[in-house]
Amino acid sequence: MVNTQVNLCGITLDNPVIPASGTFGYGYEFAELYDINCLGTFSFKGTTLSPRFGNATPRIAEFEGGMLNAVGLQNPGVEKVMTEELPKLKACFHKFVMANVSGFSLDEYVTVCEKLDKEEQVGWLEVNISCPNVHGGGMSFGTDPRMAFDVTSAVKKVTTKPVIIKLSPNVTDIVSIAKACEDAGADGVSLINTVMGMRLNIAKRKPLLANVTGGMSGPAIFPLAVRMVYQVAKAVKIPVIGMGGVTTAEDVLELMLAGATAVQVGAANLVDPYACKKIVEDLPKVMAQYKIESLTEIIGQA
């Protein structure tokens, strides 16, 4: 019998599989398809202080190997998440959930994190300083070690739960940013978010996305994710959550060998709503195939 459990910042997960923010809503939609309690946990939709309609359409463009998205953090705002979304989630998900937080200023990050920190079902705060699809904030915090330090430090002052900082791959040195977050008190880091990309409509001679550029995700970015997770995990002592193009149980094991304690699955959920369920079910079989008795023994083993 293999052991799929991992410990993420002091909380035990039945398995390391975590649907990524923005690809799983607030959970209850997927609960209509299968019992989402089979998951380790999931990161709910990126939440901001005020409601956001998001970017203009079209917001999605496919390409061979993945997709581009420029949704723009569409969400109902933190107050409605607390009063409407989380009560609906609690009825179908009986584990701690990961709250994904986005902001456009230091004060906004602090306010939203302080509010969600008080929610009983929230186990971790995943602070997104790496969204490439919004103007006036987001990724700018994730491309400068000093700003990443400031956001982390400010959020840690008003929270009691583990804070995980979500990092951008759209930088020249992701290790320095990860170390800045660790120095500021982060309990973990998650990476990678989407890579900036663009597609053109040849017939119309203009960009396919209304936002012009978007975040590239899917299997095409998996090798980049493995490389960055490996580099960051070697440089910091806090847990790393790996993500980026994960589609199979083998991908999960590969990112864990690179140093990830847990693994998020993003775009695959948009292609197949059962993607995470299948990975969870396949994981013990693949572990047995590679003679892995416990997942914790392979973390960072590469």
N, C-alpha and C positions, 0 to 999 in steps of 0.2 A: 504494500500500500504506500503510495507516494504522498508527500506532504506539500500541499500547494499554498500553505499559509505564509504570509509575510507580515512584518511589523512596520507600519508607516507612521513615524513620529509618535510612537507610543500606543498606537491603535492597531490591533490585530485585524488583518483582512483574511477572509477565507481563501482568496486567491488574488493575484496582483492585477487583474484585468479591470480597467477603469474607463468607461466611455468618456471621451473628452468633451470639454465645454463647447457648446454651440452645435453639437451633433446629436444631442440626446434630450434636448428641451429641459423640462423640469421632471423628467422621468415617467410621469404617469401615462404619457402617450404610449410609450413602449410597454408599459405594464399591461396594456390591452392585448399585446401580442404574446408576451411570455412573462414568467415570474422573474422580475428584475432583481430579486433577492439572491439570485445565483451569482451576481456580480460581486467583486471585491467592494466597490463603491462606485459612484460616478460623480463627475464634475458638472454641476448644472449650468444653465445658460448664463453667459456673461451678464452681470447685473451692475447697473449704474445707479446713481442717486435719483435721477429723474427719468421718466419714461423716454424711450427713444424709438422712433419709427424706423430708423436705419437709413441706408443709402437708397438712392433711386434704382429702379430696375432698368435693364437686367443686372442681376447680382451674381449669377453663376455662369461659368463657362467651362466646359469639359475639354480635356485634351488627352492624348494617349499617355497613360501612366498616372492620371489623376484629374484634378479639377482646380479651378480658380474660384474664389469666393470673395465678395465684397459686400457682405450683409450689413456691416456697420453697427454691430452691437444692438440690434433690435431687441428691446425688452421692456417690460411694463414698469420698471423702476423698483427700487428696493422696498418701498412700503407695500406695494401690491404683492411682491414676491413673498414677503413675510405674512401678509394677511390672507392671501388667496392661493398662491402656488405651493408653498410649503405644507399647508394643511391638506391639500389634495395629494401631495407626495407622501405624507405620513401614512395615509390610508393604505398605500400599496408597497411602500419601501420601509423596512424595519431595521435598517442599519444607519450608521452615520453617513451623511452626504457631504460632498466637498462643495463649498460655496465659491464660485468664481466671481471675482470682483474686478471691475474696470473703472477707470476714472479719467478726468480731464484736468485735474489739479491735485495737489497734495492733500488739500482739505477734503476733496471729494473721496479720495481713497480712504482717508481716516474715518470719515463719517459713515460710509457704507460698511467698512469692516467692523466698526464699533457696533453698529446695529446688528449685523449678521452674527457677530461673535456671541450675542445673547440668545440666539436661537438654539433650542435644545438639540435638534437633530443635526445641526452643523458640527462636523467633526474637525474639519480643516478649512482654512481660508486660503484659496488659491488666488493670489494677487497678480492680475494680468498686466504686466508693464511692457507688453510686446505685441499689441494688436496693430497690424499694418493697414487696416481698412477704415480708419477714422481720422479725421483731421482735427488738429488742435490739441493733441495729447496722445495718450496710449503709448505708442512705440517710442516716442522721444524719451520717456523715462527709462526705457529698456536698452538704449543705445549709449548711455553715459554711466560709467561706474558710480560717479558721485551722486547722480540723480537716483540711481537704483538704490544706493545706500540710504539716501534721504527718505525715499518712500518706505523702504523696509523698516527703518528705524522708527518712523512716525507711526506706522501701523502697529508695530510691536508694543508701543507705549499704551495703546488703547484696547489691546486684545489679550485674551487668556488662552486661546486655542492655537494649535500649530499654524504657523504662517508659511505657506509655500509660494515662492515667487516664480512666476512663469516668464521664461526668458525668450528673447528674440534671437533667431539665427541670422538676422540681417545686420550683422556686425562683423568687424574684423577679428575681435578677440572676445569670445564669449566667456572664456575662463576668468578674465579680470572682472567681468560683471558678476559672475557667479560668486567669486570670492568677496566682492564688495557686499553682496547680499548676505553672505555668511557672516562677515565681520559686523554687519548691522543687526545681527540676531535672527536671521531667517532660520526656520526649522527645517527647511528643505527647498529644493528648486525643481521646477518642471521644465522640460525642453525636449523637442523644439516646437515653437509655434510655426505658423506658415511662413513660407519664403515668398518674397515679393516677386510677382510675375505679371505678364501681360499677354493678351492675344488680340489679333486684328481681324476684322471682317474684310476680306479682300474685295468682295463685291461692292460693299458700301464705303470702303477705304477709311474705316474708323475703328476705334476699339470696340471689342465685343462687350465689355463691361461699361456701364454708365459711369462708374467710378474711375475709369481708365485702367487702373492697376488693381490687383487683388492678391489675396494670399493663396499660394500654391500648396496643395496638399495631395496626399495619395502616395502610392508605392514608389513613385519617382524620387521622393525625397528621403526614402528610408536609409540609404547609405550615408547621407548627410547627418541624419539623426544619430545613427550609430557612432559616427566619428565624434560628434559634439558631446554626446552622452559620455563616451569613453574619456574624452579630454577633461570634462568637468568633474566626473566622478573621481578621477585621479588627483584632482586639485583641491577638492573640498572634503570635509568630514561629515557633512549633513547628507541626508538621503536625497537621492535623485529620482525623479519620475521621468521615464523616457517616453517619447512619443514622436510620431512622424512617419506616416506611411505603413503603419502596422496593419496586417491583414490576417495573419495566421498565428498559431501557437508557437511555431518555430521562430517567428519574428519576436515574440515576447521573450523567449529564451535568449535570443541573440542580444537584445537590449539589456537583459539582466546580466549576461556575461560581460557586457560593456560597462556595467556598473549601476544599472537601474534597480531600485528596490521594488518599484511597481511600474506598470506600463499603461499608458492611455491609448485608446483606439478612437480615431476621429472620423476621417472621410469614409472609412469602410461602413460605418453606420448609415450613411446616406445612400450607399450603393445597395446594401443588404441590411435591413433592420434587425436581422437575427445574427449579425456578424459577431457581436460580443458573446452571445450565448454559445455559438459554435466554437469560439476560441476557448471559452471556459470548459466546455465539454471535451475538447480535443487535448487540452493541456496535460491531464494525467497520462494519456496514452503516449504523447510525444515525450514526456519526461521518462516514462518507462523505456521507450525506444532508445533514448540516449543514456540510460542507466543513471538518471538523476533521482535520488530518493527524496530530497528536500530542496525547495527553491532557494532557501537562504544560503545554501552551500555554494551556489554558483554566482552570487552577486559579485560583480567585479573580478571574476576569475580569469578573464581574458588577459 
